[in-house]
Amino acid sequence: MSWHRELLVGFDLETTGTDPLDARIVTAAVVELRAGEPVRSHGWMADPGISIPAQASAIHGISNERASAEGRPAREVVEEIAGTLTAHWRQGVPVVAYNAAFDLTLLAAELRRHGLPSLGERLDGRPIGPVIDPYTIDRAVDRYRKGKRTLEAVCVEYGVVLGSAHHADADARAAVLVACAIAERHATVASLTVAELHERQIDWYAEWAVGFQSFLRRKGTADAVIDTSWPMREPAPVVGQGLSSAGASRSDEGP
């Protein structure tokens, strides 16, 4: 049976901004689906400890007042999210995240910020995963399709009903359904094992990053550098060192 008919775990963060090293988690969701049908879900709201910019609040709907009144301490939320994801990985269950390099890098930065064990440490040093990123897969299997690659646009392309965009639970669920829809459309994706798909995405992402870097340099940004790492970039040890030029931004997605 193909991986897209087995248990998959959707993951999404809504945040204070679009730089994964500086932004903080506001809401998060981990949803379990089997063959596209919901099994269970976990949701969190955090008090991020910093002011939520008005632009971010306008996208995900969480104000400073609400986060302060209803959100739990960020350190507790970050610990629980990391524990939930790594528990699934230990069982070999894939985590599906749309633009995984953003969400997982941001989570890794939050773990470091709060002095908590990293994802790798929780997995006894082995690489994180398996991860399925429909953003990366779609760019690889339908490279020349015109139009945006936001989650909303890709949901329309694959006939997935998104529901409440930029709500963590809806986006996490949609990421899983888009991944399944891609597999249904592209037999070459469905035929891969989860381990093979994870490795292919490493190559696909690197190929995209090299091409995008070349494009930016041709357009005049001579010093553009796009990090080829997937599904996560290790947070820089220097506080304030951003990834805005490293390809992990969610500038095309909103927080």
Beta strands, then each sheet from edge to edge (+ up, - down):
strand 1: 7-15
strand 2: 25-34
strand 3: 37-47
strand 4: 72-73
strand 5: 95-96
strand 6: 131-132
sheet 1: 4+ 3+ 2- 1+ 5+ 6+
end
